[in-house]
Amino acid sequence: MKLGDKNILRVFAKHDPYWNTTQPSKVINEMEELGPPTINVVAYRGDYFATEGSHRLFAAWLLELVPNLIISDPERFDQSDEEFWETVKERIPHYSWLL
């Protein structure tokens, strides 16, 4: 996606970070030291859907670090899947970065 002359990277997470654990703060602390995470994603129509790393995506977004993406294609391209992808986009969190 574009915003003016900038590209927007939008990644949908698998789920919201679990707030009832210490995991989010632990990941943030580690990322401050180690830098941007690497996340496996599936690319579909200009968006990326993470197959892992919901806490790392959240931490990267908070720290304004652009994650490194390992990009795969969906296992299949079927018109009936369009409704699935749109439903996913409405129900799960996403994080965006200007590039």
Biopython code that builds the backbone (N, CA, C, O; Angstrom):
import numpy as np
from Bio.PDB.StructureBuilder import StructureBuilder

atoms = [
    (1, "MET", "N", (0.835, -1.171, 0.000)),
    (1, "MET", "CA", (0.000, 0.000, 0.000)),
    (1, "MET", "C", (0.880, 1.233, 0.000)),
    (1, "MET", "O", (2.043, 1.192, 0.400)),
    (2, "LYS", "N", (0.301, 2.326, -0.456)),
    (2, "LYS", "CA", (1.043, 3.580, -0.493)),
    (2, "LYS", "C", (0.268, 4.649, 0.255)),
    (2, "LYS", "O", (-0.962, 4.633, 0.304)),
    (3, "LEU", "N", (1.011, 5.573, 0.832)),
    (3, "LEU", "CA", (0.464, 6.778, 1.440)),
    (3, "LEU", "C", (1.337, 7.911, 0.925)),
    (3, "LEU", "O", (2.437, 8.137, 1.429)),
    (4, "GLY", "N", (0.845, 8.616, -0.076)),
    (4, "GLY", "CA", (1.670, 9.620, -0.737)),
    (4, "GLY", "C", (2.834, 8.930, -1.410)),
    (4, "GLY", "O", (2.639, 8.012, -2.207)),
    (5, "ASP", "N", (4.044, 9.364, -1.095)),
    (5, "ASP", "CA", (5.232, 8.738, -1.684)),
    (5, "ASP", "C", (5.831, 7.656, -0.778)),
    (5, "ASP", "O", (6.902, 7.122, -1.065)),
    (6, "LYS", "N", (5.143, 7.344, 0.301)),
    (6, "LYS", "CA", (5.624, 6.324, 1.241)),
    (6, "LYS", "C", (4.879, 5.015, 1.022)),
    (6, "LYS", "O", (3.712, 5.012, 0.630)),
    (7, "ASN", "N", (5.551, 3.918, 1.275)),
    (7, "ASN", "CA", (4.908, 2.607, 1.285)),
    (7, "ASN", "C", (4.469, 2.299, 2.708)),
    (7, "ASN", "O", (5.129, 2.688, 3.672)),
    (8, "ILE", "N", (3.367, 1.608, 2.825)),
    (8, "ILE", "CA", (2.884, 1.167, 4.131)),
    (8, "ILE", "C", (3.001, -0.345, 4.187)),
    (8, "ILE", "O", (2.491, -1.053, 3.318)),
    (9, "LEU", "N", (3.668, -0.825, 5.203)),
    (9, "LEU", "CA", (3.751, -2.254, 5.469)),
    (9, "LEU", "C", (2.698, -2.568, 6.523)),
    (9, "LEU", "O", (2.749, -2.034, 7.631)),
    (10, "ARG", "N", (1.745, -3.432, 6.185)),
    (10, "ARG", "CA", (0.697, -3.808, 7.141)),
    (10, "ARG", "C", (0.751, -5.313, 7.337)),
    (10, "ARG", "O", (0.678, -6.088, 6.383)),
    (11, "VAL", "N", (0.882, -5.710, 8.608)),
    (11, "VAL", "CA", (0.967, -7.129, 8.948)),
    (11, "VAL", "C", (-0.136, -7.447, 9.949)),
    (11, "VAL", "O", (-0.250, -6.808, 10.995)),
    (12, "PHE", "N", (-0.944, -8.445, 9.611)),
    (12, "PHE", "CA", (-1.980, -8.927, 10.509)),
    (12, "PHE", "C", (-1.387, -10.004, 11.402)),
    (12, "PHE", "O", (-0.750, -10.942, 10.922)),
    (13, "ALA", "N", (-1.602, -9.862, 12.705)),
    (13, "ALA", "CA", (-1.073, -10.824, 13.675)),
    (13, "ALA", "C", (-2.003, -12.033, 13.776)),
    (13, "ALA", "O", (-3.149, -11.978, 13.330)),
    (14, "LYS", "N", (-1.512, -13.111, 14.358)),
    (14, "LYS", "CA", (-2.361, -14.294, 14.578)),
    (14, "LYS", "C", (-3.398, -14.025, 15.659)),
    (14, "LYS", "O", (-4.516, -14.536, 15.595)),
    (15, "HIS", "N", (-3.022, -13.213, 16.661)),
    (15, "HIS", "CA", (-3.910, -12.929, 17.788)),
    (15, "HIS", "C", (-3.373, -11.711, 18.523)),
    (15, "HIS", "O", (-2.253, -11.270, 18.265)),
    (16, "ASP", "N", (-4.163, -11.172, 19.434)),
    (16, "ASP", "CA", (-3.679, -10.101, 20.307)),
    (16, "ASP", "C", (-2.628, -10.666, 21.247)),
    (16, "ASP", "O", (-2.666, -11.851, 21.576)),
    (17, "PRO", "N", (-1.681, -9.827, 21.686)),
    (17, "PRO", "CA", (-0.737, -10.313, 22.699)),
    (17, "PRO", "C", (-1.492, -10.730, 23.960)),
    (17, "PRO", "O", (-2.507, -10.129, 24.313)),
    (18, "TYR", "N", (-0.994, -11.752, 24.625)),
    (18, "TYR", "CA", (-1.599, -12.204, 25.873)),
    (18, "TYR", "C", (-1.144, -11.275, 26.995)),
    (18, "TYR", "O", (0.037, -11.244, 27.341)),
    (19, "TRP", "N", (-2.070, -10.530, 27.553)),
    (19, "TRP", "CA", (-1.714, -9.525, 28.559)),
    (19, "TRP", "C", (-1.632, -10.098, 29.961)),
    (19, "TRP", "O", (-1.111, -9.436, 30.858)),
    (20, "ASN", "N", (-2.122, -11.285, 30.176)),
    (20, "ASN", "CA", (-2.103, -11.865, 31.516)),
    (20, "ASN", "C", (-0.795, -12.600, 31.798)),
    (20, "ASN", "O", (-0.700, -13.357, 32.764)),
    (21, "THR", "N", (0.205, -12.377, 30.959)),
    (21, "THR", "CA", (1.521, -12.987, 31.162)),
    (21, "THR", "C", (2.578, -11.887, 31.109)),
    (21, "THR", "O", (2.272, -10.732, 30.812)),
    (22, "THR", "N", (3.794, -12.249, 31.393)),
    (22, "THR", "CA", (4.896, -11.289, 31.291)),
    (22, "THR", "C", (5.506, -11.296, 29.889)),
    (22, "THR", "O", (6.480, -10.588, 29.636)),
    (23, "GLN", "N", (4.942, -12.089, 28.981)),
    (23, "GLN", "CA", (5.512, -12.247, 27.644)),
    (23, "GLN", "C", (5.700, -10.922, 26.895)),
    (23, "GLN", "O", (6.788, -10.696, 26.365)),
    (24, "PRO", "N", (4.688, -10.024, 26.821)),
    (24, "PRO", "CA", (4.903, -8.784, 26.058)),
    (24, "PRO", "C", (6.093, -7.965, 26.558)),
    (24, "PRO", "O", (6.896, -7.498, 25.750)),
    (25, "SER", "N", (6.222, -7.781, 27.872)),
    (25, "SER", "CA", (7.332, -6.967, 28.379)),
    (25, "SER", "C", (8.669, -7.671, 28.176)),
    (25, "SER", "O", (9.677, -7.015, 27.918)),
    (26, "LYS", "N", (8.690, -8.973, 28.287)),
    (26, "LYS", "CA", (9.922, -9.734, 28.057)),
    (26, "LYS", "C", (10.384, -9.564, 26.603)),
    (26, "LYS", "O", (11.566, -9.336, 26.344)),
    (27, "VAL", "N", (9.444, -9.678, 25.664)),
    (27, "VAL", "CA", (9.780, -9.545, 24.242)),
    (27, "VAL", "C", (10.253, -8.131, 23.935)),
    (27, "VAL", "O", (11.212, -7.951, 23.184)),
    (28, "ILE", "N", (9.598, -7.132, 24.501)),
    (28, "ILE", "CA", (10.006, -5.740, 24.283)),
    (28, "ILE", "C", (11.434, -5.532, 24.772)),
    (28, "ILE", "O", (12.249, -4.933, 24.071)),
    (29, "ASN", "N", (11.740, -6.020, 25.965)),
    (29, "ASN", "CA", (13.093, -5.866, 26.511)),
    (29, "ASN", "C", (14.135, -6.549, 25.623)),
    (29, "ASN", "O", (15.198, -5.984, 25.368)),
    (30, "GLU", "N", (13.833, -7.752, 25.157)),
    (30, "GLU", "CA", (14.778, -8.464, 24.290)),
    (30, "GLU", "C", (14.965, -7.744, 22.957)),
    (30, "GLU", "O", (16.079, -7.665, 22.439)),
    (31, "MET", "N", (13.875, -7.220, 22.406)),
    (31, "MET", "CA", (13.954, -6.562, 21.108)),
    (31, "MET", "C", (14.719, -5.242, 21.181)),
    (31, "MET", "O", (15.365, -4.846, 20.211)),
    (32, "GLU", "N", (14.650, -4.566, 22.311)),
    (32, "GLU", "CA", (15.437, -3.340, 22.481)),
    (32, "GLU", "C", (16.917, -3.641, 22.337)),
    (32, "GLU", "O", (17.686, -2.806, 21.860)),
    (33, "GLU", "N", (17.311, -4.829, 22.750)),
    (33, "GLU", "CA", (18.710, -5.235, 22.667)),
    (33, "GLU", "C", (19.054, -5.858, 21.309)),
    (33, "GLU", "O", (20.118, -5.583, 20.754)),
    (34, "LEU", "N", (18.153, -6.699, 20.771)),
    (34, "LEU", "CA", (18.461, -7.486, 19.581)),
    (34, "LEU", "C", (18.050, -6.838, 18.257)),
    (34, "LEU", "O", (18.567, -7.213, 17.205)),
    (35, "GLY", "N", (17.135, -5.876, 18.292)),
    (35, "GLY", "CA", (16.681, -5.236, 17.060)),
    (35, "GLY", "C", (15.447, -5.898, 16.484)),
    (35, "GLY", "O", (14.807, -6.711, 17.152)),
    (36, "PRO", "N", (15.103, -5.554, 15.235)),
    (36, "PRO", "CA", (13.859, -6.023, 14.623)),
    (36, "PRO", "C", (13.771, -7.539, 14.542)),
    (36, "PRO", "O", (14.770, -8.225, 14.328)),
    (37, "PRO", "N", (12.550, -8.051, 14.718)),
    (37, "PRO", "CA", (12.356, -9.503, 14.635)),
    (37, "PRO", "C", (12.218, -9.961, 13.189)),
    (37, "PRO", "O", (12.011, -9.155, 12.281)),
    (38, "THR", "N", (12.334, -11.254, 12.999)),
    (38, "THR", "CA", (12.034, -11.890, 11.716)),
    (38, "THR", "C", (10.729, -12.662, 11.905)),
    (38, "THR", "O", (10.591, -13.444, 12.846)),
    (39, "ILE", "N", (9.773, -12.433, 11.002)),
    (39, "ILE", "CA", (8.441, -13.004, 11.124)),
    (39, "ILE", "C", (8.073, -13.714, 9.823)),
    (39, "ILE", "O", (8.271, -13.158, 8.742)),
    (40, "ASN", "N", (7.546, -14.921, 9.911)),
    (40, "ASN", "CA", (7.013, -15.641, 8.750)),
    (40, "ASN", "C", (5.604, -15.146, 8.475)),
    (40, "ASN", "O", (4.772, -15.082, 9.380)),
    (41, "VAL", "N", (5.340, -14.794, 7.215)),
    (41, "VAL", "CA", (4.026, -14.281, 6.827)),
    (41, "VAL", "C", (3.571, -14.912, 5.514)),
    (41, "VAL", "O", (4.369, -15.437, 4.738)),
    (42, "VAL", "N", (2.262, -14.841, 5.295)),
    (42, "VAL", "CA", (1.664, -15.213, 4.021)),
    (42, "VAL", "C", (1.206, -13.920, 3.360)),
    (42, "VAL", "O", (0.516, -13.116, 3.986)),
    (43, "ALA", "N", (1.581, -13.715, 2.110)),
    (43, "ALA", "CA", (1.188, -12.521, 1.359)),
    (43, "ALA", "C", (-0.105, -12.795, 0.605)),
    (43, "ALA", "O", (-0.247, -13.816, -0.069)),
    (44, "TYR", "N", (-1.053, -11.855, 0.732)),
    (44, "TYR", "CA", (-2.299, -11.998, -0.017)),
    (44, "TYR", "C", (-2.835, -10.614, -0.337)),
    (44, "TYR", "O", (-3.193, -9.855, 0.564)),
    (45, "ARG", "N", (-2.891, -10.286, -1.625)),
    (45, "ARG", "CA", (-3.446, -9.028, -2.123)),
    (45, "ARG", "C", (-2.876, -7.796, -1.421)),
    (45, "ARG", "O", (-3.621, -6.898, -1.030)),
    (46, "GLY", "N", (-1.570, -7.760, -1.267)),
    (46, "GLY", "CA", (-0.910, -6.588, -0.708)),
    (46, "GLY", "C", (-0.821, -6.538, 0.796)),
    (46, "GLY", "O", (-0.187, -5.639, 1.349)),
    (47, "ASP", "N", (-1.439, -7.480, 1.466)),
    (47, "ASP", "CA", (-1.340, -7.550, 2.919)),
    (47, "ASP", "C", (-0.526, -8.770, 3.306)),
    (47, "ASP", "O", (-0.339, -9.696, 2.516)),
    (48, "TYR", "N", (-0.044, -8.748, 4.545)),
    (48, "TYR", "CA", (0.733, -9.857, 5.070)),
    (48, "TYR", "C", (0.048, -10.385, 6.318)),
    (48, "TYR", "O", (-0.402, -9.618, 7.169)),
    (49, "PHE", "N", (-0.022, -11.707, 6.414)),
    (49, "PHE", "CA", (-0.679, -12.370, 7.524)),
    (49, "PHE", "C", (0.354, -13.233, 8.232)),
    (49, "PHE", "O", (0.861, -14.203, 7.668)),
    (50, "ALA", "N", (0.662, -12.869, 9.482)),
    (50, "ALA", "CA", (1.694, -13.582, 10.239)),
    (50, "ALA", "C", (1.235, -14.985, 10.584)),
    (50, "ALA", "O", (0.081, -15.206, 10.949)),
    (51, "THR", "N", (2.146, -15.917, 10.464)),
    (51, "THR", "CA", (1.872, -17.291, 10.880)),
    (51, "THR", "C", (2.478, -17.577, 12.250)),
    (51, "THR", "O", (2.403, -18.696, 12.758)),
    (52, "GLU", "N", (3.076, -16.547, 12.834)),
    (52, "GLU", "CA", (3.740, -16.657, 14.129)),
    (52, "GLU", "C", (4.005, -15.248, 14.638)),
    (52, "GLU", "O", (3.761, -14.278, 13.920)),
    (53, "GLY", "N", (4.498, -15.121, 15.855)),
    (53, "GLY", "CA", (5.106, -13.886, 16.318)),
    (53, "GLY", "C", (4.199, -12.729, 16.683)),
    (53, "GLY", "O", (4.575, -11.577, 16.469)),
    (54, "SER", "N", (3.019, -12.990, 17.226)),
    (54, "SER", "CA", (2.126, -11.887, 17.591)),
    (54, "SER", "C", (2.754, -10.936, 18.605)),
    (54, "SER", "O", (2.603, -9.720, 18.489)),
    (55, "HIS", "N", (3.453, -11.477, 19.591)),
    (55, "HIS", "CA", (4.107, -10.624, 20.586)),
    (55, "HIS", "C", (5.256, -9.838, 19.964)),
    (55, "HIS", "O", (5.464, -8.670, 20.294)),
    (56, "ARG", "N", (6.000, -10.477, 19.067)),
    (56, "ARG", "CA", (7.116, -9.782, 18.409)),
    (56, "ARG", "C", (6.617, -8.670, 17.504)),
    (56, "ARG", "O", (7.238, -7.610, 17.430)),
    (57, "LEU", "N", (5.508, -8.894, 16.816)),
    (57, "LEU", "CA", (4.935, -7.829, 15.985)),
    (57, "LEU", "C", (4.519, -6.635, 16.833)),
    (57, "LEU", "O", (4.802, -5.488, 16.486)),
    (58, "PHE", "N", (3.849, -6.910, 17.945)),
    (58, "PHE", "CA", (3.428, -5.844, 18.841)),
    (58, "PHE", "C", (4.633, -5.065, 19.368)),
    (58, "PHE", "O", (4.632, -3.834, 19.367)),
    (59, "ALA", "N", (5.651, -5.784, 19.815)),
    (59, "ALA", "CA", (6.845, -5.126, 20.347)),
    (59, "ALA", "C", (7.550, -4.294, 19.267)),
    (59, "ALA", "O", (7.986, -3.174, 19.536)),
    (60, "ALA", "N", (7.659, -4.827, 18.073)),
    (60, "ALA", "CA", (8.293, -4.083, 16.983)),
    (60, "ALA", "C", (7.518, -2.805, 16.680)),
    (60, "ALA", "O", (8.112, -1.751, 16.456)),
    (61, "TRP", "N", (6.205, -2.902, 16.674)),
    (61, "TRP", "CA", (5.367, -1.736, 16.413)),
    (61, "TRP", "C", (5.566, -0.683, 17.503)),
    (61, "TRP", "O", (5.710, 0.501, 17.199)),
    (62, "LEU", "N", (5.576, -1.106, 18.774)),
    (62, "LEU", "CA", (5.792, -0.160, 19.874)),
    (62, "LEU", "C", (7.145, 0.529, 19.775)),
    (62, "LEU", "O", (7.266, 1.726, 20.036)),
    (63, "LEU", "N", (8.150, -0.234, 19.400)),
    (63, "LEU", "CA", (9.519, 0.297, 19.338)),
    (63, "LEU", "C", (9.844, 0.954, 17.997)),
    (63, "LEU", "O", (10.957, 1.439, 17.790)),
    (64, "GLU", "N", (8.861, 0.966, 17.084)),
    (64, "GLU", "CA", (9.036, 1.541, 15.740)),
    (64, "GLU", "C", (10.160, 0.856, 14.965)),
    (64, "GLU", "O", (10.925, 1.504, 14.252)),
    (65, "LEU", "N", (10.244, -0.459, 15.118)),
    (65, "LEU", "CA", (11.210, -1.267, 14.390)),
    (65, "LEU", "C", (10.458, -2.036, 13.307)),
    (65, "LEU", "O", (9.484, -2.728, 13.602)),
    (66, "VAL", "N", (10.896, -1.922, 12.079)),
    (66, "VAL", "CA", (10.242, -2.622, 10.975)),
    (66, "VAL", "C", (10.710, -4.075, 10.977)),
    (66, "VAL", "O", (11.908, -4.335, 10.870)),
    (67, "PRO", "N", (9.787, -5.016, 11.096)),
    (67, "PRO", "CA", (10.205, -6.428, 11.131)),
    (67, "PRO", "C", (10.727, -6.903, 9.777)),
    (67, "PRO", "O", (10.345, -6.387, 8.727)),
    (68, "ASN", "N", (11.596, -7.885, 9.829)),
    (68, "ASN", "CA", (12.051, -8.564, 8.616)),
    (68, "ASN", "C", (11.046, -9.673, 8.329)),
    (68, "ASN", "O", (10.758, -10.493, 9.201)),
    (69, "LEU", "N", (10.515, -9.702, 7.116)),
    (69, "LEU", "CA", (9.489, -10.677, 6.782)),
    (69, "LEU", "C", (10.044, -11.783, 5.890)),
    (69, "LEU", "O", (10.768, -11.523, 4.929)),
    (70, "ILE", "N", (9.697, -13.003, 6.223)),
    (70, "ILE", "CA", (9.937, -14.145, 5.346)),
    (70, "ILE", "C", (8.582, -14.427, 4.719)),
    (70, "ILE", "O", (7.664, -14.886, 5.398)),
    (71, "ILE", "N", (8.453, -14.154, 3.424)),
    (71, "ILE", "CA", (7.162, -14.120, 2.751)),
    (71, "ILE", "C", (6.904, -15.410, 1.978)),
    (71, "ILE", "O", (7.739, -15.872, 1.200)),
    (72, "SER", "N", (5.720, -15.976, 2.216)),
    (72, "SER", "CA", (5.237, -17.150, 1.479)),
    (72, "SER", "C", (3.935, -16.777, 0.790)),
    (72, "SER", "O", (3.245, -15.842, 1.197)),
    (73, "ASP", "N", (3.608, -17.525, -0.263)),
    (73, "ASP", "CA", (2.314, -17.379, -0.917)),
    (73, "ASP", "C", (1.304, -18.278, -0.223)),
    (73, "ASP", "O", (1.687, -19.264, 0.407)),
    (74, "PRO", "N", (0.012, -17.953, -0.329)),
    (74, "PRO", "CA", (-0.995, -18.873, 0.212)),
    (74, "PRO", "C", (-0.869, -20.234, -0.465)),
    (74, "PRO", "O", (-0.393, -20.335, -1.595)),
    (75, "GLU", "N", (-1.296, -21.270, 0.233)),
    (75, "GLU", "CA", (-1.212, -22.615, -0.318)),
    (75, "GLU", "C", (-2.118, -22.796, -1.521)),
    (75, "GLU", "O", (-1.887, -23.665, -2.362)),
    (76, "ARG", "N", (-3.159, -21.962, -1.598)),
    (76, "ARG", "CA", (-4.041, -22.044, -2.756)),
    (76, "ARG", "C", (-4.641, -20.666, -3.029)),
    (76, "ARG", "O", (-4.726, -19.829, -2.131)),
    (77, "PHE", "N", (-5.049, -20.441, -4.258)),
    (77, "PHE", "CA", (-5.720, -19.208, -4.674)),
    (77, "PHE", "C", (-7.076, -19.603, -5.232)),
    (77, "PHE", "O", (-7.180, -20.015, -6.388)),
    (78, "ASP", "N", (-8.098, -19.482, -4.431)),
    (78, "ASP", "CA", (-9.435, -19.861, -4.851)),
    (78, "ASP", "C", (-10.363, -18.688, -4.542)),
    (78, "ASP", "O", (-10.248, -18.074, -3.481)),
    (79, "GLN", "N", (-11.260, -18.377, -5.433)),
    (79, "GLN", "CA", (-12.173, -17.251, -5.237)),
    (79, "GLN", "C", (-12.960, -17.392, -3.941)),
    (79, "GLN", "O", (-13.281, -16.389, -3.303)),
    (80, "SER", "N", (-13.270, -18.601, -3.549)),
    (80, "SER", "CA", (-14.024, -18.803, -2.309)),
    (80, "SER", "C", (-13.224, -18.390, -1.074)),
    (80, "SER", "O", (-13.808, -18.175, -0.012)),
    (81, "ASP", "N", (-11.916, -18.277, -1.189)),
    (81, "ASP", "CA", (-11.089, -17.872, -0.061)),
    (81, "ASP", "C", (-11.188, -16.372, 0.222)),
    (81, "ASP", "O", (-10.818, -15.927, 1.309)),
    (82, "GLU", "N", (-11.673, -15.599, -0.725)),
    (82, "GLU", "CA", (-11.741, -14.147, -0.564)),
    (82, "GLU", "C", (-12.516, -13.770, 0.700)),
    (82, "GLU", "O", (-12.091, -12.893, 1.452)),
    (83, "GLU", "N", (-13.637, -14.424, 0.931)),
    (83, "GLU", "CA", (-14.435, -14.141, 2.129)),
    (83, "GLU", "C", (-13.649, -14.465, 3.395)),
    (83, "GLU", "O", (-13.735, -13.732, 4.380)),
    (84, "PHE", "N", (-12.886, -15.552, 3.380)),
    (84, "PHE", "CA", (-12.057, -15.915, 4.529)),
    (84, "PHE", "C", (-11.058, -14.798, 4.844)),
    (84, "PHE", "O", (-10.953, -14.367, 5.992)),
    (85, "TRP", "N", (-10.326, -14.330, 3.832)),
    (85, "TRP", "CA", (-9.305, -13.309, 4.068)),
    (85, "TRP", "C", (-9.932, -12.008, 4.577)),
    (85, "TRP", "O", (-9.368, -11.354, 5.454)),
    (86, "GLU", "N", (-11.082, -11.632, 4.039)),
    (86, "GLU", "CA", (-11.745, -10.410, 4.493)),
    (86, "GLU", "C", (-12.224, -10.553, 5.943)),
    (86, "GLU", "O", (-12.136, -9.601, 6.718)),
    (87, "THR", "N", (-12.723, -11.721, 6.307)),
    (87, "THR", "CA", (-13.146, -11.961, 7.686)),
    (87, "THR", "C", (-11.950, -11.887, 8.625)),
    (87, "THR", "O", (-12.040, -11.299, 9.703)),
    (88, "VAL", "N", (-10.848, -12.472, 8.228)),
    (88, "VAL", "CA", (-9.626, -12.433, 9.039)),
    (88, "VAL", "C", (-9.216, -10.981, 9.272)),
    (88, "VAL", "O", (-8.874, -10.608, 10.394)),
    (89, "LYS", "N", (-9.247, -10.169, 8.236)),
    (89, "LYS", "CA", (-8.830, -8.770, 8.366)),
    (89, "LYS", "C", (-9.717, -7.978, 9.327)),
    (89, "LYS", "O", (-9.256, -7.021, 9.950)),
    (90, "GLU", "N", (-10.970, -8.368, 9.449)),
    (90, "GLU", "CA", (-11.886, -7.678, 10.359)),
    (90, "GLU", "C", (-11.722, -8.107, 11.818)),
    (90, "GLU", "O", (-12.112, -7.376, 12.729)),
    (91, "ARG", "N", (-11.155, -9.276, 12.036)),
    (91, "ARG", "CA", (-11.178, -9.850, 13.378)),
    (91, "ARG", "C", (-9.853, -9.891, 14.121)),
    (91, "ARG", "O", (-9.842, -10.069, 15.339)),
    (92, "ILE", "N", (-8.758, -9.735, 13.433)),
    (92, "ILE", "CA", (-7.470, -9.841, 14.130)),
    (92, "ILE", "C", (-6.733, -8.508, 14.085)),
    (92, "ILE", "O", (-6.973, -7.690, 13.197)),
    (93, "PRO", "N", (-5.834, -8.290, 15.044)),
    (93, "PRO", "CA", (-5.100, -7.023, 15.081)),
    (93, "PRO", "C", (-4.102, -6.929, 13.935)),
    (93, "PRO", "O", (-3.638, -7.940, 13.408)),
    (94, "HIS", "N", (-3.784, -5.702, 13.562)),
    (94, "HIS", "CA", (-2.740, -5.502, 12.570)),
    (94, "HIS", "C", (-1.866, -4.334, 13.008)),
    (94, "HIS", "O", (-2.274, -3.476, 13.790)),
    (95, "TYR", "N", (-0.669, -4.336, 12.480)),
    (95, "TYR", "CA", (0.318, -3.308, 12.800)),
    (95, "TYR", "C", (0.851, -2.770, 11.481)),
    (95, "TYR", "O", (1.034, -3.521, 10.522)),
    (96, "SER", "N", (1.099, -1.454, 11.438)),
    (96, "SER", "CA", (1.552, -0.818, 10.202)),
    (96, "SER", "C", (2.795, 0.019, 10.448)),
    (96, "SER", "O", (2.992, 0.592, 11.520)),
    (97, "TRP", "N", (3.632, 0.066, 9.408)),
    (97, "TRP", "CA", (4.847, 0.872, 9.428)),
    (97, "TRP", "C", (4.941, 1.643, 8.113)),
    (97, "TRP", "O", (4.614, 1.112, 7.052)),
    (98, "LEU", "N", (5.385, 2.887, 8.186)),
    (98, "LEU", "CA", (5.692, 3.660, 6.980)),
    (98, "LEU", "C", (7.120, 3.356, 6.583)),
    (98, "LEU", "O", (8.027, 3.391, 7.414)),
    (99, "LEU", "N", (7.315, 3.060, 5.316)),
    (99, "LEU", "CA", (8.657, 2.730, 4.821)),
    (99, "LEU", "C", (9.183, 3.869, 3.961)),
    (99, "LEU", "O", (10.299, 3.790, 3.447)),
]
sb = StructureBuilder()
sb.init_structure("model")
sb.init_model(0)
sb.init_chain("A")
sb.init_seg("    ")
for serial, (resi, resn, name, xyz) in enumerate(atoms, 1):
    if name == "N":
        sb.init_residue(resn, " ", resi, " ")
    sb.init_atom(name, np.array(xyz, "f"), 0.0, 1.0, " ", f" {name:<3s}", serial, name[0])
structure = sb.get_structure()
